[in-house]
Amino acid sequence: MNRLNLTVSNIVKKVGQIIDHNNKLDAENQVLKQEIADLKENITEYNEIIQKLNDQISLMRLSTNNEQNIAQNKEMNERITQYIKDIDKCLKLLQ
């Protein structure tokens, strides 16, 4: 009977250890779930920041392209003006 009591006592002790370990794992699981939720929130915020930065990059590219187009248009206007002057000179020479 004493041996049976020892076995039962050992089983009760092991069950208690398993329950304690399970409780610790549950607590750790809750902490990890909260960390995951926080990280998902951070990812969402960072994605919004990335989108805003991409929008700014697009605007900057458009602005740069617009400035280049303005410079090219100015150069083309100067060349056209020069061609018109040259044509006027040729017409005067023909008269």
Secondary structure by P-SEA (a helix, b strand, c coil): caaaaaaaaaaaaaaaaaaaaaaaaaaaaaaaaaaaaaaaaaaaaaaaaaaaaaaaaaaaaaaaaaaaaaaaaaaaaaaaaaaaaaaaaaaaaac
